[in-house]
């Protein structure tokens, strides 16, 4: 009987995990603890100590109408960008899974955008959505003023939603395609022999079996829309026009780094964290009930 291998020196195992633990502590736990401390104190912009103020920072945040507006904009942004990204990714995955002509090229090409950083994607879309050049300039010649993200809040919000969705499509595409390929071909062929067309097989067979993938991507993409949209907003619209695209994560930056209200920004970061936790709990508590794992 073969004996179980184990380390005689525990220090070697601790040595291997020490760099990862150090990174987690320095870049996550330490900033998080500082944010919690600043949220309940009054942090001086240029140093000079802290003053304990309790819940005053949270009272100031929740009494600010612009902050409630940023919450509403963040929810709209997260829902629309996630819905658009997952819908497009599902359609593309269905086409790639059918092995149409050139499907290998599309499989590889659809993954590439995931490697592009959010600021780089926003910079590219900034040129794409420019109302004075390209496709949108031509549309403005047909109907003057039809598209101008610098003046229209709806156009600016549409621009960042499309950019965020484009950034998320590749990630969702990978999981949808993997889920489709895990479905037994015999099941699809049996449905085809019974007379079910492509749309009927997709609705009755493939989508129910993709429920775990859909739920997982819903949680990940919604969380990403709330927490990882700063680069897109900062490069594309800078929160404008007239704060029309000032999402929660961007307002933390504006109040903290531009307004030097560190305590208020820290309180906002805790509210954002609480909102994401509450949203994730709601998804696991109510939406996961409809998910059937095979």
C-alpha positions in Angstrom: 0.0 0.0 0.0 1.4 3.4 -1.1 1.9 5.8 1.7 0.5 9.3 1.6 3.1 12.0 0.8 3.3 15.0 3.1 5.7 17.8 3.9 7.9 17.2 6.9 8.8 20.9 7.0 5.7 23.2 7.3 7.8 26.3 6.7 8.2 25.3 3.0 4.4 25.4 2.5 4.2 28.8 4.3 7.0 30.1 2.1 5.1 29.2 -1.0 1.9 31.0 0.0 3.6 34.0 1.7 3.8 36.1 -1.5 0.1 35.6 -2.3 -0.9 36.4 1.3 1.3 39.5 1.3 -0.3 40.8 -1.9 -3.8 40.1 -0.6 -3.0 41.9 2.7 -1.3 44.9 1.1 -3.7 45.5 -1.8 -7.0 44.3 -0.3 -7.2 44.0 3.5 -5.2 47.0 4.4 -7.0 49.4 2.0 -10.4 48.0 3.1 -9.6 48.4 6.8 -8.5 52.0 6.1 -11.7 52.7 4.2 -13.7 51.4 7.1 -11.8 53.6 9.5 -12.1 56.7 7.4 -15.9 56.1 6.9 -16.5 56.7 10.6 -14.0 59.5 11.1 -13.3 62.9 9.5 -10.1 62.6 7.6 -8.3 65.9 7.0 -7.3 66.4 3.3 -3.8 67.4 4.1 -3.2 65.4 7.2 -3.5 66.5 10.8 -5.3 63.6 12.4 -8.8 62.1 12.4 -11.9 63.0 14.3 -14.5 60.4 15.2 -17.9 61.4 13.7 -19.8 58.1 13.8 -22.5 57.8 11.2 -22.3 61.5 10.1 -20.5 60.6 6.8 -23.3 58.1 5.9 -26.0 60.7 6.8 -24.3 63.2 4.5 -24.1 60.6 1.7 -27.7 59.5 1.9 -29.0 63.1 2.1 -27.2 64.0 -1.1 -29.6 63.8 -4.1 -26.7 63.5 -6.6 -25.6 60.3 -4.8 -29.1 58.7 -5.1 -29.0 59.7 -8.8 -25.7 57.9 -9.2 -27.1 54.7 -7.6 -30.0 54.8 -10.0 -27.7 55.3 -13.0 -25.4 52.5 -11.8 -28.4 50.1 -11.6 -29.6 51.0 -15.1 -26.0 50.7 -16.5 -25.5 47.3 -14.9 -28.8 45.8 -16.0 -28.6 47.1 -19.6 -24.9 46.4 -20.2 -25.2 42.9 -18.6 -28.3 42.1 -20.6 -26.8 43.3 -23.9 -23.5 41.5 -23.3 -25.1 38.2 -22.3 -27.6 38.3 -25.2 -24.9 38.9 -27.8 -22.6 36.4 -26.3 -25.3 33.7 -26.4 -26.1 34.4 -30.0 -22.5 34.3 -31.0 -21.9 31.1 -29.0 -24.9 29.4 -30.7 -23.5 30.3 -34.1 -20.0 29.1 -33.2 -21.3 25.9 -31.8 -23.2 25.0 -35.0 -19.8 24.8 -36.8 -20.7 27.1 -39.7 -18.1 28.1 -42.2 -15.2 29.9 -40.5 -16.4 28.9 -37.0 -12.8 28.3 -35.8 -11.8 31.8 -36.7 -14.8 33.3 -34.8 -14.0 31.2 -31.8 -10.6 32.6 -31.5 -11.5 36.2 -32.6 -14.3 36.4 -30.0 -11.9 35.8 -27.2 -9.4 38.6 -28.1 -11.4 41.5 -26.7 -11.3 40.1 -23.2 -7.5 40.8 -23.2 -8.1 44.5 -23.9 -8.0 46.7 -20.8 -11.1 48.8 -20.1 -9.3 52.2 -20.6 -8.0 51.0 -24.0 -11.4 49.9 -25.0 -12.9 53.2 -23.9 -10.3 55.1 -25.9 -11.2 53.1 -29.0 -14.9 53.7 -28.6 -14.3 57.4 -27.9 -13.1 57.7 -31.5 -15.8 55.4 -32.7 -18.6 57.5 -31.0 -17.1 60.8 -32.1 -20.0 62.8 -33.6 -17.6 64.7 -35.9 -16.0 61.7 -37.6 -16.8 58.2 -38.8 -20.2 56.6 -39.0 -21.9 58.9 -36.5 -20.7 62.0 -38.4 -22.5 60.6 -41.4 -25.7 60.0 -39.3 -25.5 63.6 -38.1 -25.4 64.9 -41.6 -28.6 63.0 -42.3 -30.2 64.3 -39.1 -28.3 67.1 -37.4 -27.8 66.6 -33.7 -28.9 63.0 -33.8 -25.8 61.8 -31.9 -23.7 63.9 -29.5 -22.5 62.3 -26.3 -20.9 65.5 -25.2 -24.3 67.2 -25.0 -26.9 64.5 -24.6 -26.9 62.4 -21.4 -28.9 59.6 -23.1 -26.2 59.4 -25.9 -23.4 59.4 -23.3 -25.1 56.6 -21.2 -25.7 54.6 -24.4 -22.0 54.9 -25.3 -20.7 53.6 -22.0 -23.3 50.8 -21.9 -22.3 49.6 -25.4 -18.6 49.8 -24.5 -19.1 47.9 -21.2 -21.2 45.3 -23.1 -18.5 44.9 -25.7 -15.9 44.3 -23.0 -18.1 41.7 -21.3 -19.1 39.8 -24.5 -15.9 37.7 -24.8 -16.0 36.5 -21.2 -19.6 35.4 -21.5 -18.9 33.9 -24.9 -16.3 31.5 -23.4 -18.7 30.1 -20.8 -21.7 29.9 -23.1 -19.7 28.1 -25.8 -18.2 25.7 -23.2 -21.7 25.0 -21.9 -23.1 24.4 -25.4 -20.3 22.0 -26.1 -21.0 20.0 -22.9 -24.5 19.3 -24.1 -24.6 15.7 -25.6 -24.9 15.8 -29.4 -27.3 12.9 -29.2 -29.8 15.0 -27.3 -29.7 17.7 -30.1 -30.0 15.1 -32.8 -32.9 13.4 -31.1 -34.7 16.8 -31.0 -33.9 17.3 -34.7 -35.3 13.9 -35.6 -38.5 14.7 -33.7 -39.0 17.7 -36.0 -37.8 20.4 -33.7 -36.3 23.3 -35.7 -33.2 25.3 -34.6 -35.1 27.9 -32.5 -37.3 25.2 -30.8 -34.2 23.2 -29.9 -32.5 26.3 -28.5 -35.5 27.3 -26.4 -36.5 23.8 -25.2 -33.2 22.0 -24.9 -30.1 24.3 -25.0 -31.3 27.2 -22.8 -32.6 25.1 -19.9 -29.3 23.2 -19.8 -27.4 26.5 -19.9 -29.2 27.8 -16.8 -26.1 27.3 -14.5 -23.9 29.2 -17.0 -26.5 32.0 -17.3 -26.8 32.3 -13.5 -23.0 32.4 -13.0 -22.5 35.0 -15.7 -25.4 37.1 -14.4 -23.7 37.3 -11.0 -20.2 38.0 -12.4 -21.2 40.5 -15.0 -23.5 42.5 -12.7 -20.8 42.7 -10.1 -18.3 43.7 -12.8 -20.6 46.5 -14.0 -20.8 48.0 -10.6 -17.1 47.8 -9.7 -15.1 47.8 -12.9 -16.6 50.6 -15.0 -14.3 53.4 -13.8 -11.9 53.2 -16.7 -14.7 53.3 -19.3 -16.5 56.3 -17.7 -13.3 58.2 -17.1 -11.9 57.9 -20.6 -15.2 58.0 -22.5 -17.3 60.7 -20.8 -15.6 61.8 -17.5 -19.0 61.5 -15.8 -20.7 64.0 -18.1 -22.5 65.7 -19.5 -24.0 67.2 -16.4 -23.2 64.1 -14.4 -25.4 62.0 -16.7 -22.8 59.1 -16.6 -21.5 59.7 -13.0 -21.8 56.1 -11.7 -21.2 55.2 -8.1 -17.6 54.0 -8.6 -16.8 57.2 -10.5 -18.4 59.5 -7.9 -16.2 57.9 -5.3 -13.2 59.0 -7.4 -14.6 62.5 -8.0 -15.4 63.2 -4.3 -12.3 61.5 -2.9 -9.5 62.5 -5.3 -10.9 65.7 -6.8 -13.0 67.0 -3.9 -10.6 65.7 -1.3 -13.5 64.4 0.8 -11.8 61.2 1.8 -14.2 60.3 4.5 -17.3 60.8 2.3 -15.6 58.7 -0.4 -14.8 56.0 2.1 -18.4 55.9 3.2 -19.6 55.7 -0.4 -17.2 52.7 -1.0 -18.7 50.8 1.9 -22.2 51.6 0.5 -21.1 50.3 -2.9 -19.7 47.1 -1.3 -22.9 46.6 0.7 -25.0 47.1 -2.5 -23.0 44.5 -4.4 -23.3 42.0 -1.5 -27.0 42.6 -1.2 -27.4 42.2 -5.0 -25.4 38.9 -4.9 -27.4 37.6 -2.0 -30.7 38.4 -3.8 -29.5 36.6 -6.9 -28.5 33.5 -4.9 -31.6 33.6 -2.7 -34.3 34.0 -5.4 -32.8 33.5 -8.9 -30.8 30.4 -8.2 -34.0 28.6 -7.2 -34.9 28.5 -10.9 -31.6 27.0 -11.9 -31.5 23.2 -12.3 -28.0 21.6 -12.2 -27.5 18.5 -14.2 
